[in-house]
Amino acid sequence: MGLWSLPGGRLEPGESDAAGLRREILEETGLRVEVGRLAGTVERPGPGGVTYVIRDYLATVTGGVPAAGDDAADLRWCATAELALLPLTEGLLGCLTEWGVLTGSP
């Protein structure tokens, strides 16, 4: 809470990454997307000693109306330089930079 991050969530049983990404993006942002290539993967510790494997994909908006879902206070598009000024989830800017998905310098 209080930090900016990327939309995401858990896959439903039997759900592919692409189907889960489309569902989560629609639920969290109101946008429909075409799923692109895998941008990168990170592992983060979770409660009870579980490890979350997070796979982030590139996506192109194909429709919908931007609106923050019930698990977000707001949503916005940010230029690369803006990201460095925002309170982000731990490691987000570093991962996006490492994966080469940002344009310009943060």
C-alpha positions as CSV (number, residue, x, y, z in Angstrom):
1,M,0.0,0.0,0.0
2,G,1.3,3.5,-0.8
3,L,3.7,2.3,-3.5
4,W,3.5,2.2,-7.3
5,S,3.9,-1.1,-9.0
6,L,2.7,-3.1,-12.1
7,P,-0.6,-4.8,-12.3
8,G,-0.5,-8.5,-11.5
9,G,-1.8,-11.4,-9.6
10,R,-2.1,-15.1,-9.2
11,L,-3.0,-17.5,-12.0
12,E,-6.2,-19.5,-11.7
13,P,-5.8,-23.3,-11.8
14,G,-5.2,-24.3,-15.4
15,E,-4.9,-20.7,-16.6
16,S,-2.0,-19.8,-19.0
17,D,0.2,-16.8,-18.3
18,A,-1.4,-14.9,-21.2
19,A,-5.0,-15.6,-20.1
20,G,-4.1,-14.6,-16.5
21,L,-2.4,-11.4,-17.7
22,R,-5.4,-10.4,-19.7
23,R,-7.8,-11.1,-16.8
24,E,-5.6,-9.3,-14.2
25,I,-5.0,-6.3,-16.3
26,L,-8.8,-6.0,-17.1
27,E,-9.7,-6.4,-13.4
28,E,-7.0,-4.0,-12.1
29,T,-7.0,-1.3,-14.8
30,G,-10.2,-1.7,-17.0
31,L,-8.0,-2.1,-20.0
32,R,-7.9,-5.0,-22.6
33,V,-4.4,-5.9,-23.8
34,E,-2.6,-8.0,-26.4
35,V,0.1,-10.0,-24.6
36,G,3.6,-9.6,-25.8
37,R,6.9,-11.2,-24.9
38,L,8.2,-12.1,-21.5
39,A,10.1,-9.0,-20.1
40,G,11.6,-10.8,-17.1
41,T,11.1,-12.9,-14.0
42,V,11.8,-12.2,-10.4
43,E,11.3,-14.2,-7.2
44,R,10.0,-12.5,-4.0
45,P,9.5,-14.0,-0.5
46,G,5.9,-14.3,0.6
47,P,4.2,-15.2,3.9
48,G,5.0,-18.5,5.6
49,G,8.2,-19.0,3.7
50,V,6.6,-19.3,0.3
51,T,8.4,-17.8,-2.7
52,Y,6.4,-16.0,-5.4
53,V,7.7,-16.4,-9.0
54,I,6.6,-13.2,-10.8
55,R,6.7,-13.2,-14.6
56,D,6.3,-9.8,-16.2
57,Y,5.2,-9.4,-19.8
58,L,5.0,-6.6,-22.3
59,A,1.5,-5.8,-23.4
60,T,-0.2,-3.5,-25.8
61,V,-3.5,-1.8,-24.9
62,T,-6.3,-2.8,-27.4
63,G,-9.3,-1.3,-25.6
64,G,-11.1,-0.5,-22.5
65,V,-11.4,2.6,-20.2
66,P,-8.6,3.2,-17.7
67,A,-9.9,2.9,-14.1
68,A,-8.1,1.7,-11.0
69,G,-9.5,-1.6,-9.7
70,D,-10.4,-2.2,-6.0
71,D,-6.9,-3.1,-5.1
72,A,-5.3,0.1,-6.4
73,A,-5.8,3.8,-5.4
74,D,-4.9,5.1,-8.8
75,L,-3.3,4.2,-12.2
76,R,-1.2,6.2,-14.6
77,W,1.2,6.0,-17.5
78,C,4.7,7.2,-16.6
79,A,7.7,8.4,-18.6
80,T,10.9,6.7,-17.6
81,A,12.2,9.9,-15.8
82,E,9.0,10.0,-13.7
83,L,9.5,6.5,-12.3
84,A,12.6,7.5,-10.4
85,L,10.6,10.2,-8.6
86,L,7.8,7.8,-7.4
87,P,7.7,5.6,-4.4
88,L,8.0,2.2,-6.1
89,T,7.8,-1.4,-4.9
90,E,11.3,-2.7,-4.0
91,G,13.4,-3.5,-7.0
92,L,10.9,-2.5,-9.6
93,L,13.0,0.2,-11.3
94,G,16.1,-1.9,-11.3
95,C,14.3,-4.9,-12.9
96,L,12.7,-2.8,-15.6
97,T,16.1,-1.2,-16.3
98,E,17.9,-4.6,-16.3
99,W,15.3,-6.0,-18.7
100,G,15.8,-3.2,-21.1
101,V,12.1,-2.2,-21.3
102,L,12.5,1.4,-20.4
103,T,13.3,4.2,-22.9
104,G,15.6,7.0,-22.0
105,S,17.3,7.2,-18.6
106,P,15.5,7.0,-15.3
